[in-house]
């Protein structure tokens, strides 16, 4: 369907997971720093 081989799809998925996990960790860190600086409730 995508035109990728199984190995290519698995490699892409690993990179995708790494990117999403990195984005979540950065967002969580920014929220914690913001909360420490100026709590919003």
Phi, psi and omega per residue, in radians:
X1 nan -0.804 -3.077
X2 -1.550 -0.275 -3.080
X3 1.550 -0.018 3.111
X4 -1.647 2.592 3.007
X5 -1.305 2.936 3.131
X6 -1.047 -0.728 -3.137
X7 -1.141 -0.721 3.126
X8 -1.147 -0.713 3.128
X9 -1.114 -0.714 3.102
X10 -1.126 -0.730 3.121
X11 -1.113 -0.782 3.104
X12 -1.041 -0.755 -3.118
X13 -1.102 -0.681 3.093
X14 -1.087 -0.769 3.109
X15 -1.129 -0.704 3.128
X16 -1.078 -0.817 3.132
X17 -1.062 -0.733 3.133
X18 -1.080 -0.750 3.134
X19 -1.123 -0.778 3.133
X20 -1.136 -0.773 3.135
X21 -1.078 -0.726 3.107
X22 -1.093 -0.773 3.142
X23 -1.080 -0.749 3.131
X24 -1.112 -0.758 -3.126
X25 -1.149 -0.719 3.110
X26 -1.130 -0.777 3.133
X27 -1.080 -0.730 3.120
X28 -1.120 -0.738 3.129
X29 -1.105 -0.747 3.127
X30 -1.116 -0.711 3.095
X31 -1.086 -0.749 3.137
X32 -1.126 -0.748 3.122
X33 -1.129 -0.756 3.120
X34 -1.103 -0.738 3.123
X35 -1.093 -0.715 3.131
X36 -1.160 -0.639 -3.103
X37 -1.328 -0.804 -3.074
X38 -2.657 1.604 3.135
X39 -1.003 2.478 -3.094
X40 -1.700 0.003 2.960
X41 -2.775 nan nan
